[in-house]
Amino acid sequence: MKPRTKDEIIVFQNQSHLIQKHFNSCGICPELLDVALCTDLMTKFAIEGYSKELKERFDTMEKYLNDKYKGV
């Protein structure tokens, strides 16, 4: 894994706050790994933009989160 650039670190921090707000608004208290995984996915989206592959990863993440936290 290559080290993140300063810009990537800033984007990661911004996306981390966005992910935390999203979970709060959904009433979910996620495990820390889930916060990190979602933040990483959002960082990739923020830096690279939309792609079919990224859409599939978002769909997979949504399914995973719904299955894991449904009814919590």
Secondary structure, DSSP 8 states (H G I E B T S, - for coil): -----HHHHHHHHHHHHHHHHHHHHHT----HHHHHHHHHHHHHHHHH---HHHHHHHHHHHHHHHHHHTT-
